[in-house]
Amino acid sequence: MNLFVNALSIVIVGILAVSLIYTWSVGRQQKAVEGEIDTEIPKPVQKHVYLGNPIFLAWGIFFALLLFIILFIAITFLQ
């Protein structure tokens, strides 16, 4: 592997480690909170339950890009 790939791998592992530690600390803070945690759902999200949910949008975009990559590879290399 060249220097760029090694540096990029170190950066990615660092970002993953920081994200894990941050998520863990936020989760521990949420367990310590007493009382009502839930808030009111915004009106646009109530109207469009699936379109207003960023998780569903992220999964939809992921599968669309995955399908695009599969089609690109099939057209390029399987002719």
OpenMM code with the backbone's topology and positions (N, CA, C; nanometers):
from openmm import Vec3, app, unit

residues = "MET ASN LEU PHE VAL ASN ALA LEU SER ILE VAL ILE VAL GLY ILE LEU ALA VAL SER LEU ILE TYR THR TRP SER VAL GLY ARG GLN GLN LYS ALA VAL GLU GLY GLU ILE ASP THR GLU ILE PRO LYS PRO VAL GLN LYS HIS VAL TYR LEU GLY ASN PRO ILE PHE LEU ALA TRP GLY ILE PHE PHE ALA LEU LEU LEU PHE ILE ILE LEU PHE ILE ALA ILE THR PHE LEU GLN".split()
positions = [
    Vec3(0.0841, -0.1185, 0.0000),
    Vec3(0.0000, 0.0000, 0.0000),
    Vec3(0.0880, 0.1240, 0.0000),
    Vec3(0.0368, 0.2262, -0.0615),
    Vec3(0.1158, 0.3485, -0.0662),
    Vec3(0.0842, 0.4375, 0.0537),
    Vec3(0.1536, 0.5479, 0.0613),
    Vec3(0.1415, 0.6383, 0.1752),
    Vec3(0.0015, 0.6985, 0.1857),
    Vec3(-0.0606, 0.7296, 0.0713),
    Vec3(-0.1945, 0.7895, 0.0730),
    Vec3(-0.2973, 0.6949, 0.1343),
    Vec3(-0.2928, 0.5698, 0.0963),
    Vec3(-0.3885, 0.4717, 0.1488),
    Vec3(-0.3668, 0.4513, 0.2987),
    Vec3(-0.2414, 0.4468, 0.3415),
    Vec3(-0.2134, 0.4317, 0.4845),
    Vec3(-0.2639, 0.5515, 0.5636),
    Vec3(-0.2385, 0.6719, 0.5129),
    Vec3(-0.2844, 0.7925, 0.5821),
    Vec3(-0.4365, 0.7983, 0.5863),
    Vec3(-0.5000, 0.7638, 0.4760),
    Vec3(-0.6458, 0.7638, 0.4708),
    Vec3(-0.7041, 0.6606, 0.5670),
    Vec3(-0.6407, 0.5456, 0.5781),
    Vec3(-0.6871, 0.4432, 0.6715),
    Vec3(-0.6762, 0.4904, 0.8161),
    Vec3(-0.5691, 0.5589, 0.8486),
    Vec3(-0.5520, 0.6116, 0.9845),
    Vec3(-0.6574, 0.7168, 1.0151),
    Vec3(-0.6858, 0.8034, 0.9186),
    Vec3(-0.7882, 0.9068, 0.9385),
    Vec3(-0.9250, 0.8426, 0.9586),
    Vec3(-0.9575, 0.7417, 0.8795),
    Vec3(-1.0878, 0.6755, 0.8914),
    Vec3(-1.1012, 0.6054, 1.0257),
    Vec3(-0.9986, 0.5358, 1.0691),
    Vec3(-1.0038, 0.4683, 1.1994),
    Vec3(-1.0155, 0.5714, 1.3114),
    Vec3(-0.9484, 0.6847, 1.2989),
    Vec3(-0.9599, 0.7906, 1.3995),
    Vec3(-1.1007, 0.8472, 1.4073),
    Vec3(-1.1614, 0.8721, 1.2914),
    Vec3(-1.2984, 0.9232, 1.2890),
    Vec3(-1.3944, 0.8219, 1.3508),
    Vec3(-1.3760, 0.6945, 1.3189),
    Vec3(-1.4618, 0.5914, 1.3765),
    Vec3(-1.4458, 0.5831, 1.5280),
    Vec3(-1.3238, 0.5954, 1.5777),
    Vec3(-1.2997, 0.5889, 1.7218),
    Vec3(-1.3647, 0.7077, 1.7928),
    Vec3(-1.3476, 0.8282, 1.7371),
    Vec3(-1.4083, 0.9471, 1.7981),
    Vec3(-1.5603, 0.9364, 1.7954),
    Vec3(-1.6160, 0.8870, 1.6842),
    Vec3(-1.7614, 0.8716, 1.6747),
    Vec3(-1.8139, 0.7714, 1.7766),
    Vec3(-1.7424, 0.6616, 1.7942),
    Vec3(-1.7843, 0.5615, 1.8923),
    Vec3(-1.7815, 0.6180, 2.0335),
    Vec3(-1.6751, 0.6879, 2.0683),
    Vec3(-1.6640, 0.7462, 2.2026),
    Vec3(-1.7722, 0.8511, 2.2250),
    Vec3(-1.7970, 0.9352, 2.1245),
    Vec3(-1.9003, 1.0387, 2.1375),
    Vec3(-2.0387, 0.9759, 2.1523),
    Vec3(-2.0683, 0.8744, 2.0717),
    Vec3(-2.1988, 0.8080, 2.0811),
    Vec3(-2.2161, 0.7416, 2.2167),
    Vec3(-2.1123, 0.6802, 2.2654),
    Vec3(-2.1182, 0.6145, 2.3958),
    Vec3(-2.1423, 0.7168, 2.5068),
    Vec3(-2.0748, 0.8317, 2.5002),
    Vec3(-2.0927, 0.9330, 2.6050),
    Vec3(-2.2330, 0.9932, 2.5999),
    Vec3(-2.2865, 1.0169, 2.4813),
    Vec3(-2.4226, 1.0702, 2.4702),
    Vec3(-2.5237, 0.9683, 2.5213),
    Vec3(-2.5020, 0.8414, 2.4908),
    Vec3(-2.5920, 0.7378, 2.5403),
    Vec3(-2.5916, 0.7274, 2.6918),
    Vec3(-2.4758, 0.7420, 2.7520),
    Vec3(-2.4686, 0.7375, 2.8986),
    Vec3(-2.5365, 0.8598, 2.9596),
    Vec3(-2.5271, 0.9755, 2.8943),
    Vec3(-2.5943, 1.0947, 2.9459),
    Vec3(-2.7451, 1.0788, 2.9382),
    Vec3(-2.7952, 1.0157, 2.8308),
    Vec3(-2.9385, 0.9961, 2.8170),
    Vec3(-2.9925, 0.9031, 2.9245),
    Vec3(-2.9151, 0.8039, 2.9655),
    Vec3(-2.9594, 0.7138, 3.0718),
    Vec3(-2.9665, 0.7876, 3.2050),
    Vec3(-2.8809, 0.8887, 3.2223),
    Vec3(-2.8772, 0.9611, 3.3487),
    Vec3(-2.9897, 1.0630, 3.3614),
    Vec3(-3.0502, 1.1015, 3.2492),
    Vec3(-3.1562, 1.2020, 3.2519),
    Vec3(-3.2825, 1.1394, 3.3105),
    Vec3(-3.3423, 1.2096, 3.4016),
    Vec3(-3.4678, 1.1623, 3.4588),
    Vec3(-3.5814, 1.2498, 3.4080),
    Vec3(-3.6984, 1.1934, 3.3975),
    Vec3(-3.8134, 1.2701, 3.3538),
    Vec3(-3.8481, 1.2398, 3.2092),
    Vec3(-3.9217, 1.3323, 3.1491),
    Vec3(-3.9720, 1.3151, 3.0137),
    Vec3(-3.8628, 1.3478, 2.9127),
    Vec3(-3.8317, 1.2525, 2.8253),
    Vec3(-3.7280, 1.2726, 2.7245),
    Vec3(-3.7898, 1.3062, 2.5884),
    Vec3(-3.9061, 1.2503, 2.5590),
    Vec3(-3.9671, 1.2676, 2.4277),
    Vec3(-4.0146, 1.4106, 2.4068),
    Vec3(-4.0045, 1.4552, 2.2837),
    Vec3(-4.0539, 1.5874, 2.2454),
    Vec3(-4.1604, 1.5695, 2.1385),
    Vec3(-4.2271, 1.6794, 2.1052),
    Vec3(-4.3323, 1.6739, 2.0046),
    Vec3(-4.2714, 1.6563, 1.8661),
    Vec3(-4.3361, 1.5767, 1.7832),
    Vec3(-4.2894, 1.5539, 1.6468),
    Vec3(-4.3289, 1.6743, 1.5615),
    Vec3(-4.2363, 1.7306, 1.4825),
    Vec3(-4.2694, 1.8455, 1.3984),
    Vec3(-4.3798, 1.8129, 1.2972),
    Vec3(-4.4566, 1.9150, 1.2576),
    Vec3(-4.5698, 1.8969, 1.1653),
    Vec3(-4.5283, 1.8392, 1.0298),
    Vec3(-4.4175, 1.8854, 0.9662),
    Vec3(-4.3806, 1.8247, 0.8366),
    Vec3(-4.3509, 1.6756, 0.8476),
    Vec3(-4.2947, 1.6332, 0.9593),
    Vec3(-4.2657, 1.4908, 0.9778),
    Vec3(-4.3953, 1.4147, 1.0001),
    Vec3(-4.4921, 1.4753, 1.0679),
    Vec3(-4.6207, 1.4089, 1.0887),
    Vec3(-4.6944, 1.3902, 0.9560),
    Vec3(-4.6828, 1.4888, 0.8653),
    Vec3(-4.7507, 1.4783, 0.7360),
    Vec3(-4.6863, 1.3720, 0.6477),
    Vec3(-4.5546, 1.3693, 0.6422),
    Vec3(-4.4814, 1.2760, 0.5566),
    Vec3(-4.3904, 1.1917, 0.6454),
    Vec3(-4.4469, 1.0874, 0.7011),
    Vec3(-4.3745, 1.0076, 0.7997),
    Vec3(-4.2475, 0.9475, 0.7392),
    Vec3(-4.2569, 0.8932, 0.6188),
    Vec3(-4.1414, 0.8259, 0.5604),
    Vec3(-4.0478, 0.9236, 0.4898),
    Vec3(-4.1033, 1.0236, 0.4234),
    Vec3(-4.0181, 1.1204, 0.3540),
    Vec3(-3.9482, 1.2144, 0.4511),
    Vec3(-4.0050, 1.2373, 0.5668),
    Vec3(-3.9438, 1.3258, 0.6654),
    Vec3(-3.8433, 1.2560, 0.7547),
    Vec3(-3.8294, 1.1262, 0.7403),
    Vec3(-3.7376, 1.0494, 0.8236),
    Vec3(-3.6027, 1.0375, 0.7520),
    Vec3(-3.4972, 1.0955, 0.8079),
    Vec3(-3.3683, 1.0932, 0.7378),
    Vec3(-3.3082, 0.9532, 0.7253),
    Vec3(-3.3461, 0.8613, 0.8118),
    Vec3(-3.2940, 0.7250, 0.8021),
    Vec3(-3.3475, 0.6568, 0.6762),
    Vec3(-3.4771, 0.6713, 0.6507),
    Vec3(-3.5340, 0.6138, 0.5298),
    Vec3(-3.4749, 0.6775, 0.4050),
    Vec3(-3.4527, 0.8091, 0.4093),
    Vec3(-3.3910, 0.8769, 0.2951),
    Vec3(-3.2491, 0.8264, 0.2718),
    Vec3(-3.1738, 0.8087, 0.3792),
    Vec3(-3.0364, 0.7602, 0.3655),
    Vec3(-3.0342, 0.6199, 0.3065),
    Vec3(-3.1228, 0.5318, 0.3525),
    Vec3(-3.1279, 0.3962, 0.2983),
    Vec3(-3.1706, 0.3983, 0.1520),
    Vec3(-3.2665, 0.4820, 0.1180),
    Vec3(-3.3106, 0.4924, -0.0213),
    Vec3(-3.1991, 0.5404, -0.1127),
    Vec3(-3.1261, 0.6420, -0.0702),
    Vec3(-3.0141, 0.6925, -0.1498),
    Vec3(-2.9056, 0.5862, -0.1607),
    Vec3(-2.8778, 0.5156, -0.0512),
    Vec3(-2.7767, 0.4097, -0.0532),
    Vec3(-2.8108, 0.3028, -0.1555),
    Vec3(-2.9343, 0.2535, -0.1541),
    Vec3(-2.9710, 0.1473, -0.2468),
    Vec3(-2.9763, 0.1968, -0.3909),
    Vec3(-3.0142, 0.3224, -0.4118),
    Vec3(-3.0119, 0.3781, -0.5472),
    Vec3(-2.8679, 0.3856, -0.5992),
    Vec3(-2.7758, 0.4321, -0.5161),
    Vec3(-2.6356, 0.4370, -0.5574),
    Vec3(-2.5781, 0.2968, -0.5776),
    Vec3(-2.6158, 0.2035, -0.4919),
    Vec3(-2.5696, 0.0658, -0.5072),
    Vec3(-2.6182, 0.0071, -0.6389),
    Vec3(-2.7435, 0.0299, -0.6725),
    Vec3(-2.7977, -0.0172, -0.7989),
    Vec3(-2.7245, 0.0474, -0.9164),
    Vec3(-2.6947, 0.1766, -0.9054),
    Vec3(-2.6210, 0.2463, -1.0099),
    Vec3(-2.4815, 0.1865, -1.0282),
    Vec3(-2.4129, 0.1565, -0.9189),
    Vec3(-2.2792, 0.0986, -0.9269),
    Vec3(-2.2845, -0.0404, -0.9888),
    Vec3(-2.3818, -0.1213, -0.9499),
    Vec3(-2.3952, -0.2555, -1.0064),
    Vec3(-2.4225, -0.2482, -1.1561),
    Vec3(-2.5106, -0.1596, -1.1976),
    Vec3(-2.5398, -0.1444, -1.3398),
    Vec3(-2.4179, -0.0943, -1.4163),
    Vec3(-2.3439, -0.0005, -1.3591),
    Vec3(-2.2240, 0.0516, -1.4237),
    Vec3(-2.1204, -0.0583, -1.4438),
    Vec3(-2.0978, -0.1391, -1.3411),
    Vec3(-2.0009, -0.2484, -1.3525),
    Vec3(-2.0485, -0.3518, -1.4544),
    Vec3(-2.1780, -0.3826, -1.4524),
    Vec3(-2.2313, -0.4804, -1.5469),
    Vec3(-2.2175, -0.4317, -1.6901),
    Vec3(-2.2463, -0.3055, -1.7146),
    Vec3(-2.2367, -0.2526, -1.8506),
    Vec3(-2.0916, -0.2414, -1.8934),
    Vec3(-2.0038, -0.1998, -1.8039),
    Vec3(-1.8638, -0.1770, -1.8396),
    Vec3(-1.7853, -0.3051, -1.8606),
    Vec3(-1.7972, -0.3999, -1.7696),
    Vec3(-1.7092, -0.5150, -1.7706),
    Vec3(-1.7701, -0.6419, -1.8288),
    Vec3(-1.8987, -0.6480, -1.8455),
    Vec3(-1.9610, -0.7721, -1.8930),
    Vec3(-2.0069, -0.7634, -2.0379),
    Vec3(-1.9427, -0.6817, -2.1178),
    Vec3(-1.9818, -0.6710, -2.2584),
    Vec3(-1.9013, -0.7639, -2.3421),
] * unit.nanometer
topology = app.Topology()
chain = topology.addChain("A")
for resn in residues:
    res = topology.addResidue(resn, chain)
    for name in ("N", "CA", "C"):
        topology.addAtom(name, app.Element.getBySymbol(name[0]), res)
